[in-house]
Amino acid sequence: MADRPAFVYVIYIKSTAEAVWHALTDAAVTAEYWGHSNVSDWQPGSRWEHQRTDGTRIADVVGTVVEASPPTRLVTTWAAPDATGPSAVSRVTFDLKAYGEIVRLTVIHDDLADEAEREAAAGGWAAVLSNLKSLIETGSPLPQEPWLMP
C-alpha cells in the first residue's frame, strides 16, 4: 500500500552475491549475526520463521516467501506470529547486486503499519546488517549485539 511507511537500507559488502545469499538464508549463519535463525526451504509460497536461538525455537517473526531468485532477490512477508489481517503484515525485499569483489545489498521493508514501526525497522536493520557485514568480511560478528546498544 502506497500510503504505508517504508524503510530502505543499502550496504556494501566485500563478498560474492552467493555468499551474501547464503548468509541471509542459512539458519546456522543467521543465528551468528542476527540472534535468530531464519528457517525455511526458501521456495516461493513456503513459510519462513525467525526463531530464537536460546533453545526455545520460538518464532518472533513469521511470513511467507513471496519470491526467491538466488542469489539476487528474496522477498518475504513479515508479521508477528499472532498477527491478524493484512494491515499487520509488512514485506521485506533483499536485492543483491554483485560488482567486482563487492555486493550492494538493498533491504526494503515496506507496508509498515506506522511511523513508529518504521523507526523500529530503521534501528533493527542497521544493527543486523552491520553485524552481517562484519561476519562476512572478518569471519566474526561484532563483539556485542548492536541492537542492544542504548
DRENTORKOL-3810 file (N, C-alpha, C; in nm, 4 decimals):
REM DRENTORKOL-3810
@n.u->0.0845; n.v->-0.1179; n.w->0.0000; ca.u->0.0000; ca.v->0.0000; ca.w->0.0000; c.u->0.0887; c.v->0.1236; c.w->0.0000
@n.u->0.0639; n.v->0.2145; n.w->-0.0906; ca.u->0.1487; ca.v->0.3308; ca.w->-0.1098; c.u->0.1449; c.v->0.4270; c.w->0.0078
@n.u->0.0397; n.v->0.4271; n.w->0.0877; ca.u->0.0287; ca.v->0.5224; ca.w->0.1973; c.u->0.0904; c.v->0.4709; c.w->0.3271
@n.u->0.1460; n.v->0.3516; n.w->0.3280; ca.u->0.2105; ca.v->0.2969; ca.w->0.4472; c.u->0.3603; c.v->0.3213; c.w->0.4409
@n.u->0.4250; n.v->0.3464; n.w->0.5557; ca.u->0.5682; ca.v->0.3782; ca.w->0.5563; c.u->0.6552; c.v->0.2639; c.w->0.5064
@n.u->0.7738; n.v->0.3027; n.w->0.4599; ca.u->0.8744; ca.v->0.2067; ca.w->0.4150; c.u->1.0106; c.v->0.2508; c.w->0.4668
@n.u->1.1012; n.v->0.1553; n.w->0.4778; ca.u->1.2388; ca.v->0.1832; ca.w->0.5164; c.u->1.3294; c.v->0.1163; c.w->0.4147
@n.u->1.4314; n.v->0.1894; n.w->0.3691; ca.u->1.5276; ca.v->0.1366; ca.w->0.2723; c.u->1.6671; c.v->0.1505; c.w->0.3315
@n.u->1.7468; n.v->0.0454; n.w->0.3234; ca.u->1.8842; ca.v->0.0469; ca.w->0.3735; c.u->1.9723; c.v->-0.0162; c.w->0.2676
@n.u->2.0844; n.v->0.0488; n.w->0.2365; ca.u->2.1794; ca.v->-0.0021; ca.w->0.1386; c.u->2.3137; c.v->-0.0191; c.w->0.2080
@n.u->2.3757; n.v->-0.1350; n.w->0.1890; ca.u->2.5067; ca.v->-0.1620; ca.w->0.2470; c.u->2.5921; c.v->-0.2332; c.w->0.1418
@n.u->2.7215; n.v->-0.2049; n.w->0.1452; ca.u->2.8159; ca.v->-0.2670; ca.w->0.0514; c.u->2.9030; c.v->-0.3641; c.w->0.1298
@n.u->2.9162; n.v->-0.4856; n.w->0.0769; ca.u->2.9869; ca.v->-0.5923; ca.w->0.1466; c.u->3.0930; c.v->-0.6506; c.w->0.0535
@n.u->3.2145; n.v->-0.6650; n.w->0.1049; ca.u->3.3201; ca.v->-0.7300; ca.w->0.0272; c.u->3.2923; c.v->-0.8795; c.w->0.0287
@n.u->3.2347; n.v->-0.9293; n.w->-0.0794; ca.u->3.1930; ca.v->-1.0689; ca.w->-0.0851; c.u->3.1391; c.v->-1.0998; c.w->-0.2240
@n.u->3.0789; n.v->-1.2166; n.w->-0.2353; ca.u->3.0074; ca.v->-1.2544; ca.w->-0.3564; c.u->2.8573; c.v->-1.2538; c.w->-0.3262
@n.u->2.7778; n.v->-1.2426; n.w->-0.4291; ca.u->2.6329; ca.v->-1.2481; ca.w->-0.4100; c.u->2.5920; c.v->-1.3836; c.w->-0.3527
@n.u->2.6585; n.v->-1.4887; n.w->-0.3946; ca.u->2.6265; ca.v->-1.6226; ca.w->-0.3443; c.u->2.6522; c.v->-1.6325; c.w->-0.1933
@n.u->2.7623; n.v->-1.5750; n.w->-0.1464; ca.u->2.7939; ca.v->-1.5803; ca.w->-0.0038; c.u->2.6957; c.v->-1.4968; c.w->0.0779
@n.u->2.6560; n.v->-1.3815; n.w->0.0262; ca.u->2.5587; ca.v->-1.2982; ca.w->0.0974; c.u->2.4234; c.v->-1.3687; c.w->0.0989
@n.u->2.3823; n.v->-1.4265; n.w->-0.0134; ca.u->2.2570; ca.v->-1.5019; ca.w->-0.0185; c.u->2.2577; c.v->-1.6135; c.w->0.0858
@n.u->2.3673; n.v->-1.6871; n.w->0.0912; ca.u->2.3808; ca.v->-1.7960; ca.w->0.1890; c.u->2.3665; c.v->-1.7425; c.w->0.3313
@n.u->2.4278; n.v->-1.6284; n.w->0.3588; ca.u->2.4203; ca.v->-1.5690; ca.w->0.4926; c.u->2.2786; c.v->-1.5238; c.w->0.5273
@n.u->2.2001; n.v->-1.4882; n.w->0.4280; ca.u->2.0615; ca.v->-1.4464; ca.w->0.4519; c.u->1.9664; c.v->-1.5645; c.w->0.4702
@n.u->2.0007; n.v->-1.6791; n.w->0.4127; ca.u->1.9056; ca.v->-1.7903; ca.w->0.4072; c.u->1.9473; c.v->-1.9155; c.w->0.4834
@n.u->2.0674; n.v->-1.9214; n.w->0.5355; ca.u->2.1111; ca.v->-2.0380; ca.w->0.6103; c.u->2.0851; c.v->-2.0148; c.w->0.7593
@n.u->2.0061; n.v->-2.1021; n.w->0.8210; ca.u->1.9647; ca.v->-2.0825; ca.w->0.9603; c.u->2.0836; c.v->-2.0725; c.w->1.0557
@n.u->2.1860; n.v->-2.1542; n.w->1.0351; ca.u->2.3018; ca.v->-2.1514; ca.w->1.1248; c.u->2.3782; c.v->-2.0203; c.w->1.1118
@n.u->2.3879; n.v->-1.9675; n.w->0.9908; ca.u->2.4602; ca.v->-1.8416; ca.w->0.9706; c.u->2.3796; c.v->-1.7242; c.w->1.0251
@n.u->2.2480; n.v->-1.7220; n.w->1.0002; ca.u->2.1685; ca.v->-1.6103; ca.w->1.0538; c.u->2.1749; c.v->-1.6087; c.w->1.2059
@n.u->2.1852; n.v->-1.7244; n.w->1.2680; ca.u->2.1970; ca.v->-1.7313; ca.w->1.4142; c.u->2.3233; c.v->-1.6610; c.w->1.4627
@n.u->2.4289; n.v->-1.6618; n.w->1.3825; ca.u->2.5559; ca.v->-1.6000; ca.w->1.4223; c.u->2.5486; c.v->-1.4478; c.w->1.4283
@n.u->2.4780; n.v->-1.3853; n.w->1.3330; ca.u->2.4804; ca.v->-1.2389; ca.w->1.3274; c.u->2.3460; c.v->-1.1743; c.w->1.3611
@n.u->2.2387; n.v->-1.2510; n.w->1.3724; ca.u->2.1058; ca.v->-1.1940; ca.w->1.3913; c.u->2.0476; c.v->-1.2243; c.w->1.5286
@n.u->2.1009; n.v->-1.3282; n.w->1.5944; ca.u->2.0429; ca.v->-1.3690; ca.w->1.7211; c.u->1.9165; c.v->-1.4509; c.w->1.7043
@n.u->1.8811; n.v->-1.4797; n.w->1.5827; ca.u->1.7677; ca.v->-1.5642; ca.w->1.5463; c.u->1.8099; c.v->-1.6487; c.w->1.4263
@n.u->1.7482; n.v->-1.7632; n.w->1.4123; ca.u->1.7688; ca.v->-1.8464; ca.w->1.2938; c.u->1.6530; c.v->-1.8233; c.w->1.1986
@n.u->1.6840; n.v->-1.7903; n.w->1.0753; ca.u->1.5797; ca.v->-1.7778; ca.w->0.9736; c.u->1.5620; c.v->-1.9139; c.w->0.9090
@n.u->1.4469; n.v->-1.9751; n.w->0.9320; ca.u->1.4236; ca.v->-2.1145; ca.w->0.8962; c.u->1.3170; c.v->-2.1241; c.w->0.7868
@n.u->1.3544; n.v->-2.1857; n.w->0.6752; ca.u->1.2627; ca.v->-2.2072; ca.w->0.5628; c.u->1.3334; c.v->-2.2929; c.w->0.4599
@n.u->1.2580; n.v->-2.3409; n.w->0.3622; ca.u->1.3213; ca.v->-2.4023; ca.w->0.2444; c.u->1.3406; c.v->-2.2985; c.w->0.1350
@n.u->1.2924; n.v->-2.1758; n.w->0.1580; ca.u->1.3102; ca.v->-2.0591; ca.w->0.0714; c.u->1.2533; c.v->-2.0779; c.w->-0.0681
@n.u->1.1464; n.v->-2.1548; n.w->-0.0766; ca.u->1.0746; ca.v->-2.1695; ca.w->-0.2027; c.u->0.9530; c.v->-2.0770; c.w->-0.2006
@n.u->0.9189; n.v->-2.0125; n.w->-0.3137; ca.u->0.8012; ca.v->-1.9257; ca.w->-0.3159; c.u->0.6773; c.v->-1.9992; c.w->-0.2650
@n.u->0.6061; n.v->-1.9340; n.w->-0.1747; ca.u->0.4878; ca.v->-1.9915; ca.w->-0.1130; c.u->0.5149; c.v->-2.0597; c.w->0.0197
@n.u->0.6418; n.v->-2.0888; n.w->0.0489; ca.u->0.6773; ca.v->-2.1553; ca.w->0.1744; c.u->0.6743; c.v->-2.0585; c.w->0.2919
@n.u->0.6523; n.v->-2.1140; n.w->0.4085; ca.u->0.6575; ca.v->-2.0374; ca.w->0.5328; c.u->0.8043; c.v->-2.0173; c.w->0.5713
@n.u->0.8338; n.v->-1.9063; n.w->0.6375; ca.u->0.9649; ca.v->-1.8867; ca.w->0.6995; c.u->0.9402; c.v->-1.8385; c.w->0.8415
@n.u->1.0356; n.v->-1.8692; n.w->0.9300; ca.u->1.0255; ca.v->-1.8287; ca.w->1.0701; c.u->1.1575; c.v->-1.7700; c.w->1.1172
@n.u->1.1486; n.v->-1.6684; n.w->1.1984; ca.u->1.2617; ca.v->-1.6011; ca.w->1.2636; c.u->1.2649; c.v->-1.6550; c.w->1.4070
@n.u->1.3374; n.v->-1.7680; n.w->1.4274; ca.u->1.3324; ca.v->-1.8428; ca.w->1.5526; c.u->1.4435; c.v->-1.8022; c.w->1.6487
@n.u->1.4087; n.v->-1.7909; n.w->1.7755; ca.u->1.5062; ca.v->-1.7595; ca.w->1.8800; c.u->1.6141; c.v->-1.8677; c.w->1.8859
@n.u->1.7340; n.v->-1.8258; n.w->1.9227; ca.u->1.8468; ca.v->-1.9188; ca.w->1.9335; c.u->1.8766; c.v->-1.9545; c.w->2.0786
@n.u->1.7828; n.v->-1.9279; n.w->2.1687; ca.u->1.8024; ca.v->-1.9556; ca.w->2.3115; c.u->1.7604; c.v->-2.0973; c.w->2.3500
@n.u->1.7346; n.v->-2.1813; n.w->2.2506; ca.u->1.6929; ca.v->-2.3183; ca.w->2.2761; c.u->1.5426; c.v->-2.3390; c.w->2.2699
@n.u->1.4662; n.v->-2.2299; n.w->2.2740; ca.u->1.3202; ca.v->-2.2430; ca.w->2.2705; c.u->1.2662; c.v->-2.2583; c.w->2.1289
@n.u->1.3390; n.v->-2.2075; n.w->2.0310; ca.u->1.2981; ca.v->-2.2073; ca.w->1.8898; c.u->1.1654; c.v->-2.1334; c.w->1.8690
@n.u->1.1326; n.v->-2.0443; n.w->1.9600; ca.u->1.0114; ca.v->-1.9632; ca.w->1.9464; c.u->1.0298; c.v->-1.8699; c.w->1.8274
@n.u->0.9282; n.v->-1.8623; n.w->1.7437; ca.u->0.9320; ca.v->-1.7730; ca.w->1.6277; c.u->0.8773; c.v->-1.6364; c.w->1.6686
@n.u->0.9630; n.v->-1.5337; n.w->1.6618; ca.u->0.9203; ca.v->-1.3972; ca.w->1.6934; c.u->0.8636; c.v->-1.3260; c.w->1.5715
@n.u->0.9015; n.v->-1.3715; n.w->1.4531; ca.u->0.8500; ca.v->-1.3180; ca.w->1.3273; c.u->0.8244; c.v->-1.4371; c.w->1.2357
@n.u->0.7171; n.v->-1.4298; n.w->1.1589; ca.u->0.6854; ca.v->-1.5343; ca.w->1.0619; c.u->0.6442; c.v->-1.4680; c.w->0.9307
@n.u->0.6421; n.v->-1.5473; n.w->0.8272; ca.u->0.5972; ca.v->-1.4940; ca.w->0.6998; c.u->0.5962; c.v->-1.6002; c.w->0.5926
@n.u->0.5800; n.v->-1.5528; n.w->0.4713; ca.u->0.5764; ca.v->-1.6372; ca.w->0.3532; c.u->0.6817; c.v->-1.5892; c.w->0.2556
@n.u->0.7475; n.v->-1.6822; n.w->0.1901; ca.u->0.8415; ca.v->-1.6470; ca.w->0.0840; c.u->0.7589; c.v->-1.6095; c.w->-0.0385
@n.u->0.7703; n.v->-1.4843; n.w->-0.0801; ca.u->0.6955; ca.v->-1.4346; ca.w->-0.1957; c.u->0.7740; c.v->-1.4618; c.w->-0.3234
@n.u->0.9044; n.v->-1.4360; n.w->-0.3187; ca.u->0.9909; ca.v->-1.4530; ca.w->-0.4353; c.u->1.1283; c.v->-1.4948; c.w->-0.3875
@n.u->1.1905; n.v->-1.5878; n.w->-0.4582; ca.u->1.3265; ca.v->-1.6306; ca.w->-0.4281; c.u->1.3987; c.v->-1.6555; c.w->-0.5596
@n.u->1.4957; n.v->-1.5702; n.w->-0.5887; ca.u->1.5754; ca.v->-1.5815; ca.w->-0.7102; c.u->1.7234; c.v->-1.5781; c.w->-0.6718
@n.u->1.7759; n.v->-1.6925; n.w->-0.6232; ca.u->1.9149; ca.v->-1.6946; ca.w->-0.5782; c.u->2.0104; c.v->-1.6613; c.w->-0.6920
@n.u->2.1140; n.v->-1.5843; n.w->-0.6702; ca.u->2.1483; ca.v->-1.5141; ca.w->-0.5474; c.u->2.1193; c.v->-1.3637; c.w->-0.5564
@n.u->2.0114; n.v->-1.3257; n.w->-0.6219; ca.u->1.9916; ca.v->-1.1822; ca.w->-0.6457; c.u->1.8708; c.v->-1.1189; c.w->-0.5778
@n.u->1.7678; n.v->-1.1979; n.w->-0.5418; ca.u->1.6473; ca.v->-1.1339; ca.w->-0.4884; c.u->1.5688; c.v->-1.2315; c.w->-0.4005
@n.u->1.5309; n.v->-1.1803; n.w->-0.2832; ca.u->1.4469; ca.v->-1.2558; ca.w->-0.1917; c.u->1.3416; c.v->-1.1600; c.w->-0.1379
@n.u->1.2149; n.v->-1.2010; n.w->-0.1463; ca.u->1.1042; ca.v->-1.1195; ca.w->-0.0958; c.u->1.0213; c.v->-1.2062; c.w->-0.0022
@n.u->0.9947; n.v->-1.1532; n.w->0.1180; ca.u->0.9137; ca.v->-1.2257; ca.w->0.2156; c.u->0.8101; c.v->-1.1325; c.w->0.2767
@n.u->0.7047; n.v->-1.1923; n.w->0.3281; ca.u->0.6166; ca.v->-1.1158; ca.w->0.4156; c.u->0.6761; c.v->-1.1245; c.w->0.5552
@n.u->0.6299; n.v->-1.0361; n.w->0.6433; ca.u->0.6899; ca.v->-1.0213; ca.w->0.7772; c.u->0.5778; c.v->-0.9857; c.w->0.8730
@n.u->0.5573; n.v->-1.0679; n.w->0.9773; ca.u->0.4482; ca.v->-1.0412; ca.w->1.0721; c.u->0.4769; c.v->-1.1089; c.w->1.2056
@n.u->0.4137; n.v->-1.0589; n.w->1.3092; ca.u->0.4155; ca.v->-1.1272; ca.w->1.4384; c.u->0.3377; c.v->-1.2576; c.w->1.4227
@n.u->0.3747; n.v->-1.3625; n.w->1.4958; ca.u->0.3056; ca.v->-1.4908; ca.w->1.4809; c.u->0.1548; c.v->-1.4841; c.w->1.5060
@n.u->0.1113; n.v->-1.3920; n.w->1.5909; ca.u->-0.0311; ca.v->-1.3806; ca.w->1.6218; c.u->-0.1006; c.v->-1.2699; c.w->1.5419
@n.u->-0.0338; n.v->-1.2195; n.w->1.4399; ca.u->-0.0898; ca.v->-1.1101; ca.w->1.3593; c.u->-0.2158; c.v->-1.1560; c.w->1.2864
@n.u->-0.3114; n.v->-1.0639; n.w->1.2781; ca.u->-0.4333; ca.v->-1.0934; ca.w->1.2035; c.u->-0.4621; c.v->-0.9782; c.w->1.1083
@n.u->-0.5033; n.v->-1.0127; n.w->0.9912; ca.u->-0.5405; ca.v->-0.9128; ca.w->0.8915; c.u->-0.4227; c.v->-0.8603; c.w->0.8136
@n.u->-0.4484; n.v->-0.8127; n.w->0.6927; ca.u->-0.3420; ca.v->-0.7659; ca.w->0.6043; c.u->-0.2680; c.v->-0.6430; c.w->0.6568
@n.u->-0.3289; n.v->-0.5624; n.w->0.7405; ca.u->-0.2607; ca.v->-0.4431; ca.w->0.7912; c.u->-0.1505; c.v->-0.4784; c.w->0.8908
@n.u->-0.1489; n.v->-0.6017; n.w->0.9415; ca.u->-0.0467; ca.v->-0.6451; ca.w->1.0369; c.u->0.0742; c.v->-0.7082; c.w->0.9681
@n.u->0.0697; n.v->-0.7170; n.w->0.8367; ca.u->0.1756; ca.v->-0.7826; ca.w->0.7605; c.u->0.2521; c.v->-0.6784; c.w->0.6792
@n.u->0.3857; n.v->-0.6820; n.w->0.6914; ca.u->0.4695; ca.v->-0.5969; ca.w->0.6078; c.u->0.5484; c.v->-0.6867; c.w->0.5127
@n.u->0.6365; n.v->-0.6268; n.w->0.4365; ca.u->0.7087; ca.v->-0.7002; ca.w->0.3329; c.u->0.8545; c.v->-0.6589; c.w->0.3361
@n.u->0.9454; n.v->-0.7562; n.w->0.3203; ca.u->1.0884; ca.v->-0.7290; ca.w->0.3165; c.u->1.1449; c.v->-0.7826; c.w->0.1854
@n.u->1.2184; n.v->-0.6949; n.w->0.1164; ca.u->1.2839; ca.v->-0.7315; ca.w->-0.0088; c.u->1.4342; c.v->-0.7173; c.w->0.0081
@n.u->1.5071; n.v->-0.8218; n.w->-0.0277; ca.u->1.6528; ca.v->-0.8193; ca.w->-0.0292; c.u->1.6950; c.v->-0.8237; c.w->-0.1759
@n.u->1.7588; n.v->-0.7178; n.w->-0.2232; ca.u->1.8131; ca.v->-0.7152; ca.w->-0.3591; c.u->1.9650; c.v->-0.7164; c.w->-0.3496
@n.u->2.0282; n.v->-0.8118; n.w->-0.4181; ca.u->2.1732; ca.v->-0.8255; ca.w->-0.4163; c.u->2.2266; c.v->-0.7986; c.w->-0.5559
@n.u->2.3256; n.v->-0.7110; n.w->-0.5648; ca.u->2.3861; ca.v->-0.6766; ca.w->-0.6933; c.u->2.5367; c.v->-0.6873; c.w->-0.6796
@n.u->2.5955; n.v->-0.7823; n.w->-0.7520; ca.u->2.7407; ca.v->-0.8002; ca.w->-0.7487; c.u->2.8075; c.v->-0.6976; c.w->-0.8386
@n.u->2.9236; n.v->-0.6514; n.w->-0.7947; ca.u->3.0038; ca.v->-0.5581; ca.w->-0.8724; c.u->3.1497; c.v->-0.5841; c.w->-0.8379
@n.u->3.2196; n.v->-0.6562; n.w->-0.9251; ca.u->3.3575; ca.v->-0.6919; ca.w->-0.8949; c.u->3.3631; c.v->-0.7764; c.w->-0.7690
@n.u->3.4360; n.v->-0.7281; n.w->-0.6704; ca.u->3.4545; ca.v->-0.8029; ca.w->-0.5468; c.u->3.3614; c.v->-0.7571; c.w->-0.4340
@n.u->3.2583; n.v->-0.6807; n.w->-0.4693; ca.u->3.1645; ca.v->-0.6337; ca.w->-0.3671; c.u->3.0206; c.v->-0.6658; c.w->-0.4080
@n.u->2.9350; n.v->-0.6580; n.w->-0.3084; ca.u->2.7918; ca.v->-0.6777; ca.w->-0.3299; c.u->2.7195; c.v->-0.5591; c.w->-0.2679
@n.u->2.6291; n.v->-0.5006; n.w->-0.3455; ca.u->2.5400; ca.v->-0.3989; ca.w->-0.2893; c.u->2.4125; c.v->-0.4719; c.w->-0.2464
@n.u->2.3868; n.v->-0.4691; n.w->-0.1160; ca.u->2.2665; ca.v->-0.5299; ca.w->-0.0607; c.u->2.1701; c.v->-0.4181; c.w->-0.0258
@n.u->2.0548; n.v->-0.4190; n.w->-0.0896; ca.u->1.9489; ca.v->-0.3223; ca.w->-0.0611; c.u->1.8358; c.v->-0.3962; c.w->0.0080
@n.u->1.7990; n.v->-0.3478; n.w->0.1265; ca.u->1.6877; ca.v->-0.4055; ca.w->0.2006; c.u->1.5763; c.v->-0.3023; c.w->0.2030
@n.u->1.4602; n.v->-0.3429; n.w->0.1559; ca.u->1.3419; ca.v->-0.2569; ca.w->0.1567; c.u->1.2380; c.v->-0.3232; c.w->0.2461
@n.u->1.2036; n.v->-0.2556; n.w->0.3531; ca.u->1.0980; ca.v->-0.3062; ca.w->0.4424; c.u->0.9807; c.v->-0.2110; c.w->0.4250
@n.u->0.8785; n.v->-0.2566; n.w->0.3550; ca.u->0.7661; ca.v->-0.1681; ca.w->0.3244; c.u->0.6346; c.v->-0.2236; c.w->0.3777
@n.u->0.5309; n.v->-0.1467; n.w->0.3563; ca.u->0.3982; ca.v->-0.1766; ca.w->0.4099; c.u->0.3992; c.v->-0.1809; c.w->0.5629
@n.u->0.4845; n.v->-0.0981; n.w->0.6239; ca.u->0.4902; ca.v->-0.0905; ca.w->0.7699; c.u->0.3646; c.v->-0.0224; c.w->0.8221
@n.u->0.3239; n.v->-0.0591; n.w->0.9419; ca.u->0.1957; ca.v->-0.0126; ca.w->0.9964; c.u->0.1910; c.v->0.1380; c.w->1.0174
@n.u->0.3015; n.v->0.1950; n.w->1.0671; ca.u->0.3013; ca.v->0.3373; ca.w->1.1003; c.u->0.4447; c.v->0.3863; c.w->1.1162
@n.u->0.4594; n.v->0.5124; n.w->1.1519; ca.u->0.5920; ca.v->0.5715; ca.w->1.1645; c.u->0.6713; c.v->0.5070; c.w->1.2783
@n.u->0.6075; n.v->0.4676; n.w->1.3865; ca.u->0.6778; ca.v->0.4020; ca.w->1.4972; c.u->0.7377; c.v->0.2689; c.w->1.4515
@n.u->0.6643; n.v->0.1945; n.w->1.3717; ca.u->0.7166; ca.v->0.0682; ca.w->1.3189; c.u->0.8305; c.v->0.0936; c.w->1.2214
@n.u->0.8223; n.v->0.2014; n.w->1.1433; ca.u->0.9319; ca.v->0.2368; ca.w->1.0525; c.u->1.0577; c.v->0.2719; c.w->1.1312
@n.u->1.0423; n.v->0.3456; n.w->1.2408; ca.u->1.1568; ca.v->0.3809; ca.w->1.3264; c.u->1.2205; c.v->0.2556; c.w->1.3860
@n.u->1.1394; n.v->0.1626; n.w->1.4311; ca.u->1.1915; ca.v->0.0375; ca.w->1.4869; c.u->1.2658; c.v->-0.0423; c.w->1.3794
@n.u->1.2098; n.v->-0.0468; n.w->1.2604; ca.u->1.2749; ca.v->-0.1171; ca.w->1.1496; c.u->1.4089; c.v->-0.0524; c.w->1.1155
@n.u->1.4140; n.v->0.0790; n.w->1.1164; ca.u->1.5376; ca.v->0.1508; ca.w->1.0834; c.u->1.6504; c.v->0.1116; c.w->1.1785
@n.u->1.6230; n.v->0.1112; n.w->1.3062; ca.u->1.7253; ca.v->0.0730; ca.w->1.4026; c.u->1.7623; c.v->-0.0733; c.w->1.3938
@n.u->1.6629; n.v->-0.1570; n.w->1.3763; ca.u->1.6883; ca.v->-0.3000; ca.w->1.3688; c.u->1.7693; c.v->-0.3401; c.w->1.2477
@n.u->1.7307; n.v->-0.2907; n.w->1.1304; ca.u->1.8029; ca.v->-0.3279; ca.w->1.0086; c.u->1.9459; c.v->-0.2759; c.w->1.0095
@n.u->1.9685; n.v->-0.1555; n.w->1.0576; ca.u->2.1056; ca.v->-0.1020; ca.w->1.0627; c.u->2.1945; c.v->-0.1924; c.w->1.1475
@n.u->2.1444; n.v->-0.2359; n.w->1.2631; ca.u->2.2225; ca.v->-0.3217; ca.w->1.3522; c.u->2.2479; c.v->-0.4588; c.w->1.2900
@n.u->2.1435; n.v->-0.5221; n.w->1.2388; ca.u->2.1562; ca.v->-0.6563; ca.w->1.1827; c.u->2.2482; c.v->-0.6572; c.w->1.0605
@n.u->2.2324; n.v->-0.5592; n.w->0.9725; ca.u->2.3126; ca.v->-0.5589; ca.w->0.8501; c.u->2.4575; c.v->-0.5215; c.w->0.8776
@n.u->2.4823; n.v->-0.4405; n.w->0.9781; ca.u->2.6213; ca.v->-0.4127; ca.w->1.0180; c.u->2.6855; c.v->-0.5406; c.w->1.0710
@n.u->2.6120; n.v->-0.6161; n.w->1.1490; ca.u->2.6623; ca.v->-0.7420; ca.w->1.2027; c.u->2.6862; c.v->-0.8437; c.w->1.0908
@n.u->2.5943; n.v->-0.8479; n.w->0.9932; ca.u->2.6116; ca.v->-0.9344; ca.w->0.8762; c.u->2.7398; c.v->-0.8994; c.w->0.8013
@n.u->2.7599; n.v->-0.7716; n.w->0.7753; ca.u->2.8803; ca.v->-0.7259; ca.w->0.7041; c.u->3.0069; c.v->-0.7661; c.w->0.7789
@n.u->3.0081; n.v->-0.7452; n.w->0.9100; ca.u->3.1251; ca.v->-0.7827; ca.w->0.9898; c.u->3.1519; c.v->-0.9325; c.w->0.9812
@n.u->3.0468; n.v->-1.0132; n.w->0.9938; ca.u->3.0640; ca.v->-1.1578; ca.w->0.9874; c.u->3.1208; c.v->-1.2010; c.w->0.8530
@n.u->3.0655; n.v->-1.1504; n.w->0.7459; ca.u->3.1109; ca.v->-1.1925; ca.w->0.6133; c.u->3.2534; c.v->-1.1454; c.w->0.5858
@n.u->3.2835; n.v->-1.0224; n.w->0.6217; ca.u->3.4152; ca.v->-0.9666; ca.w->0.5873; c.u->3.5275; c.v->-1.0097; c.w->0.6813
@n.u->3.4958; n.v->-1.0397; n.w->0.8077; ca.u->3.6017; ca.v->-1.0722; ca.w->0.9036; c.u->3.5938; c.v->-1.2144; c.w->0.9580
@n.u->3.4791; n.v->-1.2801; n.w->0.9382; ca.u->3.4610; ca.v->-1.4127; ca.w->0.9937; c.u->3.3983; c.v->-1.4118; c.w->1.1322
@n.u->3.3754; n.v->-1.2921; n.w->1.1878; ca.u->3.3146; ca.v->-1.2798; ca.w->1.3204; c.u->3.2127; c.v->-1.1670; c.w->1.3194
@n.u->3.1009; n.v->-1.1850; n.w->1.3916; ca.u->3.0083; ca.v->-1.0726; ca.w->1.4072; c.u->3.0712; c.v->-0.9686; c.w->1.4988
@n.u->3.0047; n.v->-0.8575; n.w->1.5171; ca.u->3.0527; ca.v->-0.7543; ca.w->1.6082; c.u->3.0651; c.v->-0.8125; c.w->1.7494
@n.u->3.1552; n.v->-0.7576; n.w->1.8334; ca.u->3.1780; ca.v->-0.8167; ca.w->1.9659; c.u->3.0604; c.v->-0.8041; c.w->2.0622
@n.u->2.9697; n.v->-0.7132; n.w->2.0397; ca.u->2.8468; ca.v->-0.7031; ca.w->2.1172; c.u->2.7298; c.v->-0.7006; c.w->2.0197
@n.u->2.6134; n.v->-0.7390; n.w->2.0662; ca.u->2.4949; ca.v->-0.7353; ca.w->1.9809; c.u->2.4551; c.v->-0.5891; c.w->1.9599
@n.u->2.4672; n.v->-0.5370; n.w->1.8374; ca.u->2.4464; ca.v->-0.3942; ca.w->1.8151; c.u->2.3038; c.v->-0.3471; c.w->1.8425
@n.u->2.2056; n.v->-0.4374; n.w->1.8338; ca.u->2.0667; ca.v->-0.3958; ca.w->1.8581; c.u->2.0392; c.v->-0.3722; c.w->2.0059
@n.u->2.1328; n.v->-0.4113; n.w->2.0935; ca.u->2.1174; ca.v->-0.3858; ca.w->2.2375; c.u->2.1797; c.v->-0.2539; c.w->2.2813
@n.u->2.2504; n.v->-0.1875; n.w->2.1907; ca.u->2.3169; ca.v->-0.0627; ca.w->2.2260; c.u->2.2147; c.v->0.0459; c.w->2.2567
@n.u->2.2315; n.v->0.1125; n.w->2.3731; ca.u->2.1354; ca.v->0.2174; ca.w->2.4098; c.u->2.1456; c.v->0.3390; c.w->2.3191
END
